[in-house]
Amino acid sequence: MIIIPKSKKELAADADACVYFLYLNDEVVYIGQTANLVVRLSGHSKQREFDSFSFITTEIDDLNDLEALSIVEHKPVGNKTL
């Protein structure tokens, strides 16, 4: 598992399966999962307000669990409560 600091957009192109965190003013506002981070962030830039992001790469089989645990821990306003 690799943790990449926020605002490292140039590294997003190398990410495979990952759980990502969108931030606004240093607060996590949304958590999601994707197999193509660049495309997913592009879509979010039109739908959600955020000023930075971070992500954790993981195996495809672990995406759902890691995303769910992250949502429970951070309780972002953009995610439905689990």
PyMOL commands that set and color helices and strands:
alter all, ss='L'
color gray80, all
select helices_A, chain A and resi 9-12+37-47+60-74
alter helices_A, ss='H'
color red, helices_A
select strands_A, chain A and resi 3-4+18-24+27-34+52-57
alter strands_A, ss='S'
color yellow, strands_A
deselect
rebuild
show_as cartoon
